[in-house]
Amino acid sequence: MRTYQGQVLDALGDATRRSILEMLVAGPRSVVEIAADLPVSRPAVSQHLKVLKDAHLVSSTAVGTRRLYAVDPRGLAAARDYFDQFWNQSLAAFAQAAENPPEE
């Protein structure tokens, strides 16, 4: 069984999906708008968006006959929390090493 963090890492492991996420940080976009800025087809963009949506990194909203995709702040916060644990452990280890230097 894949964990949520594994799903997020898998989703972000693809350069096209990272590009899509970076575009959406600037604001909501439709598939057509996203595909216009990428060297992939609209169906490919839709498939990438599905992976990002399944990982809770993007959300979609129906606006008339089209869907707008946007960054899901809750999913992004969960991804950040995952990476913060490594940063926090590294800072704690650094602080401990600084406070207790090895004796020569």
C-alpha positions as a Markdown table, in Angstrom:
| # | Residue | x | y | z |
|---|---|---|---|---|
| 1 | Met | 0.0 | 0.0 | 0.0 |
| 2 | Arg | 1.4 | 3.4 | -1.0 |
| 3 | Thr | 1.4 | 6.1 | 1.6 |
| 4 | Tyr | 0.2 | 9.6 | 1.0 |
| 5 | Gln | 3.7 | 10.9 | 1.1 |
| 6 | Gly | 4.7 | 8.3 | -1.5 |
| 7 | Gln | 1.9 | 9.4 | -3.7 |
| 8 | Val | 3.0 | 13.0 | -3.4 |
| 9 | Leu | 6.6 | 12.1 | -4.1 |
| 10 | Asp | 5.6 | 10.0 | -7.1 |
| 11 | Ala | 3.5 | 12.9 | -8.4 |
| 12 | Leu | 6.3 | 15.4 | -8.0 |
| 13 | Gly | 8.8 | 13.0 | -9.5 |
| 14 | Asp | 7.8 | 13.9 | -13.1 |
| 15 | Ala | 9.2 | 17.1 | -14.6 |
| 16 | Thr | 5.9 | 17.9 | -16.5 |
| 17 | Arg | 3.8 | 17.6 | -13.3 |
| 18 | Arg | 6.3 | 19.9 | -11.4 |
| 19 | Ser | 5.9 | 22.4 | -14.3 |
| 20 | Ile | 2.2 | 22.2 | -14.1 |
| 21 | Leu | 2.2 | 22.7 | -10.3 |
| 22 | Glu | 4.6 | 25.7 | -10.7 |
| 23 | Met | 2.2 | 27.2 | -13.3 |
| 24 | Leu | -0.8 | 26.8 | -11.0 |
| 25 | Val | 1.0 | 28.6 | -8.2 |
| 26 | Ala | 0.4 | 31.8 | -10.2 |
| 27 | Gly | -3.3 | 31.1 | -10.3 |
| 28 | Pro | -6.0 | 28.8 | -11.6 |
| 29 | Arg | -5.8 | 27.6 | -15.2 |
| 30 | Ser | -7.7 | 25.4 | -17.6 |
| 31 | Val | -6.3 | 22.4 | -19.4 |
| 32 | Val | -6.1 | 24.4 | -22.6 |
| 33 | Glu | -4.2 | 27.2 | -20.9 |
| 34 | Ile | -1.8 | 24.7 | -19.3 |
| 35 | Ala | -1.2 | 22.8 | -22.5 |
| 36 | Ala | -0.5 | 26.0 | -24.4 |
| 37 | Asp | 2.7 | 26.4 | -22.3 |
| 38 | Leu | 3.9 | 22.8 | -22.4 |
| 39 | Pro | 5.2 | 20.6 | -25.2 |
| 40 | Val | 2.5 | 17.9 | -24.4 |
| 41 | Ser | -1.0 | 17.4 | -25.7 |
| 42 | Arg | -4.2 | 18.3 | -23.8 |
| 43 | Pro | -5.0 | 14.7 | -23.1 |
| 44 | Ala | -1.5 | 14.3 | -21.6 |
| 45 | Val | -2.0 | 17.4 | -19.4 |
| 46 | Ser | -5.3 | 15.9 | -18.2 |
| 47 | Gln | -3.6 | 12.7 | -17.2 |
| 48 | His | -0.9 | 14.7 | -15.3 |
| 49 | Leu | -3.6 | 16.7 | -13.6 |
| 50 | Lys | -5.3 | 13.5 | -12.5 |
| 51 | Val | -2.1 | 12.3 | -10.8 |
| 52 | Leu | -1.7 | 15.7 | -9.1 |
| 53 | Lys | -5.3 | 15.7 | -8.0 |
| 54 | Asp | -5.1 | 12.1 | -6.7 |
| 55 | Ala | -2.1 | 13.3 | -4.7 |
| 56 | His | -4.2 | 16.2 | -3.3 |
| 57 | Leu | -1.7 | 18.7 | -4.8 |
| 58 | Val | -4.3 | 20.3 | -7.1 |
| 59 | Ser | -8.1 | 20.8 | -7.0 |
| 60 | Ser | -10.6 | 21.5 | -9.8 |
| 61 | Thr | -13.6 | 23.7 | -10.0 |
| 62 | Ala | -16.3 | 23.6 | -12.8 |
| 63 | Val | -16.7 | 27.0 | -14.4 |
| 64 | Gly | -19.3 | 26.8 | -17.1 |
| 65 | Thr | -18.3 | 24.2 | -19.5 |
| 66 | Arg | -14.6 | 24.0 | -18.4 |
| 67 | Arg | -12.7 | 23.0 | -15.3 |
| 68 | Leu | -10.2 | 25.3 | -13.7 |
| 69 | Tyr | -7.3 | 23.7 | -11.8 |
| 70 | Ala | -5.6 | 25.3 | -8.8 |
| 71 | Val | -3.0 | 24.4 | -6.2 |
| 72 | Asp | -4.6 | 22.7 | -3.2 |
| 73 | Pro | -3.1 | 24.5 | -0.2 |
| 74 | Arg | -4.0 | 21.6 | 2.1 |
| 75 | Gly | -2.1 | 19.1 | 0.0 |
| 76 | Leu | 0.8 | 21.4 | -0.4 |
| 77 | Ala | 0.9 | 22.0 | 3.3 |
| 78 | Ala | 1.0 | 18.2 | 3.9 |
| 79 | Ala | 3.9 | 17.9 | 1.4 |
| 80 | Arg | 5.7 | 20.7 | 3.2 |
| 81 | Asp | 5.2 | 19.0 | 6.6 |
| 82 | Tyr | 6.7 | 15.8 | 5.2 |
| 83 | Phe | 9.9 | 17.6 | 4.0 |
| 84 | Asp | 10.0 | 19.8 | 7.2 |
| 85 | Gln | 10.5 | 16.7 | 9.3 |
| 86 | Phe | 13.9 | 16.1 | 7.6 |
| 87 | Trp | 14.9 | 19.8 | 8.0 |
| 88 | Asn | 13.9 | 19.8 | 11.6 |
| 89 | Gln | 15.9 | 16.6 | 12.3 |
| 90 | Ser | 18.9 | 18.1 | 10.5 |
| 91 | Leu | 18.7 | 21.3 | 12.5 |
| 92 | Ala | 18.4 | 19.4 | 15.8 |
| 93 | Ala | 21.4 | 17.3 | 14.9 |
| 94 | Phe | 23.4 | 20.4 | 14.0 |
| 95 | Ala | 22.4 | 22.1 | 17.3 |
| 96 | Gln | 23.4 | 19.1 | 19.3 |
| 97 | Ala | 26.8 | 18.9 | 17.5 |
| 98 | Ala | 27.4 | 22.6 | 18.0 |
| 99 | Glu | 26.6 | 22.4 | 21.7 |
| 100 | Asn | 28.7 | 19.3 | 22.2 |
| 101 | Pro | 31.7 | 19.5 | 20.0 |
| 102 | Pro | 33.9 | 16.4 | 19.9 |
| 103 | Glu | 36.8 | 16.5 | 22.2 |
| 104 | Glu | 40.3 | 16.3 | 20.7 |
